[in-house]
Amino acid sequence: MNEYLRPGRFIDSDHPAVVSFSRENSRGENDREKAVSLYYAVRDGIRYNPFQNFTLDEAYRASVCIERGNGWCVPKAALLAACARVAGIPARVGYADVRNHLTTPELTAKMGTDLFVFHGYTELLLEGRWVKATPVFNRELCTRFRVKPLEFDGTEDSLFHPFDEDERRHMEYLHHRGSFADVPAGEIQRVFSETYPRYYNLGPDAAKLSFAPA
């Protein structure tokens, strides 16, 4: 169990920014309440941005989300895990391949597909069992695209909705890749480079792109 409480290379729960963020946003009388407050802090306090320089290790690191104020699913899930560890809550990260039926044309053009491999989420040990939490799409983004924001109560898994606000098909889970004590960045980079050769190699150009509401 210690591996789910100690700092990792990417779930860097000993980073000063992560420690501060966790302490500022961890509220409640018990682990479940603290986990819920941390979930919403990461979900809405860190803007979702899928355009990253995936060749760099920093793109996968929890603390970088805080420094930049944005991140994609993998580091956002790592950040929630890191914050939970600061609060003494065992946490790990999990991954699944999903199909986003409502992905944007710009993102599809870069990726060449609506398949998202290694979609990241967090797993928290609460009241004796592992509960999944997906702190990815911030509320502002959900409002823009009419996607149902994911809620989390600390007792039920928080996973993507299959349909959006207009009952259009949204997210489809295809394959689960397992749970890890730290982000398997090397494996993600390998699979990304094979699956999305153009998207993976955005490099510095990623900084010119934005997923923020207009």
Secondary structure, 3 states (H helix, E strand, C coil): CHHHCCCCCCCCCCCHHHHHHHHHHCCCCCHHHHHHHHHHHHHHHCEECCCCCCCCHHHHCHHHHHHHCEECHHHHHHHHHHHHHHCCCCEEEEEEEEEECCCCHHHHHHHCCCEEEEEEEEEEEECCEEEEECCCCCHHHHHHHCCCCCCCCCCCCCCCCCECCCCCECEEEEEEEEEECCCCHHHHHHHHHHHCHHHHCCHHHHHHCCCCCC
